[in-house]
Amino acid sequence: MKTSAVLVLSMVITSVLSTSPPNCANVNCAAVTCNPVNCNCGTYKGSCGCCDVCYKCPGEVCVPLYQHRCTEHHDCVLDDPSVRIEFGSRGKCKHVPQQHDHTNCTEEHH
């Protein structure tokens, strides 16, 4: 009984830690050494805003657990939505149609 309780507790802690954002309060970007990147689909700043990270290209495999980001107008669409993110669900970057924002539109009626 104790073994199963410890196992469940360790799985919960691992899940929380693996899906929580990093604590960037004490990160000094000037002291961080970033690996150079060569990206086909552009870059964004990583979790603490220091290092460049490659966007995933359309059709490329993405893993939400690793906080992969797809290029603009693309989302990581899971291959099997029933697989939980904490257990390494995978997907592909697919185009997501954007709805037109009508907030700045004017229309004349005659």
C-alpha positions in Angstrom: 0.0 0.0 0.0 2.8 2.4 0.9 4.6 1.7 -2.3 1.6 2.5 -4.5 1.0 5.7 -2.6 4.6 6.8 -3.1 4.4 5.9 -6.8 1.2 7.9 -7.3 2.6 10.9 -5.4 5.8 10.8 -7.4 3.8 10.7 -10.7 1.7 13.7 -9.6 4.8 15.7 -8.6 6.5 14.8 -11.9 3.4 15.8 -13.9 3.2 19.2 -12.2 6.8 20.0 -12.5 7.0 18.9 -16.2 4.0 21.1 -17.2 4.8 24.2 -15.0 6.5 27.2 -16.5 10.1 27.8 -15.3 10.9 30.3 -12.6 12.7 33.1 -14.4 12.9 35.5 -11.5 16.6 35.0 -10.9 17.7 34.5 -14.5 20.2 36.9 -15.9 20.0 36.7 -19.7 23.5 38.3 -20.1 25.0 35.3 -18.2 23.0 32.7 -20.1 24.9 30.9 -22.9 22.5 30.2 -25.8 23.1 27.6 -28.4 23.0 29.1 -32.0 20.0 28.1 -33.9 19.3 27.7 -37.7 15.6 27.7 -38.2 13.5 27.3 -41.3 10.4 28.9 -39.9 11.6 31.7 -37.7 12.4 32.0 -34.0 10.9 33.2 -30.7 12.5 33.8 -27.3 12.4 30.8 -25.0 10.6 30.5 -21.7 12.7 33.1 -19.8 13.1 35.4 -22.9 16.8 34.8 -23.3 17.5 32.3 -26.0 16.1 31.9 -29.5 14.0 28.8 -30.1 12.8 27.6 -33.5 9.2 27.6 -34.4 7.9 24.3 -35.7 7.1 24.4 -39.4 3.8 23.4 -40.9 3.5 19.5 -40.9 6.4 19.2 -38.4 5.9 17.0 -35.3 5.2 19.0 -32.1 5.1 18.0 -28.4 3.0 20.2 -26.1 4.9 18.9 -23.1 8.1 20.5 -24.5 6.1 23.7 -25.1 6.8 23.5 -28.9 5.3 26.5 -30.8 4.1 26.3 -34.4 4.4 29.2 -36.9 1.7 31.8 -37.2 -1.8 30.6 -38.0 -0.7 27.0 -37.1 -1.4 25.0 -34.0 -0.1 21.7 -32.6 -3.0 19.4 -33.4 -2.7 16.2 -31.4 -2.6 12.9 -33.2 -4.6 11.3 -30.4 -6.4 13.8 -28.2 -7.1 11.1 -25.7 -3.4 10.9 -24.7 -2.7 13.3 -21.9 0.0 16.0 -22.4 1.9 14.8 -19.3 2.4 11.5 -21.0 4.0 12.9 -24.1 1.2 13.4 -26.5 2.4 14.3 -30.0 0.9 16.2 -32.9 1.6 18.0 -36.0 1.6 21.8 -36.8 -1.5 22.3 -38.9 -3.1 25.4 -40.3 -5.8 26.9 -38.3 -8.1 29.4 -40.1 -8.2 32.7 -38.4 -11.6 34.5 -38.1 -11.6 38.1 -39.4 -11.6 40.6 -36.6 -14.4 43.1 -37.3 -13.5 45.5 -34.5 -11.8 48.0 -36.7 -14.1 47.6 -39.7 -16.5 50.2 -40.9 -19.4 49.5 -43.2 -21.5 51.9 -45.2 -25.2 51.0 -45.9 -27.0 52.9 -48.7 
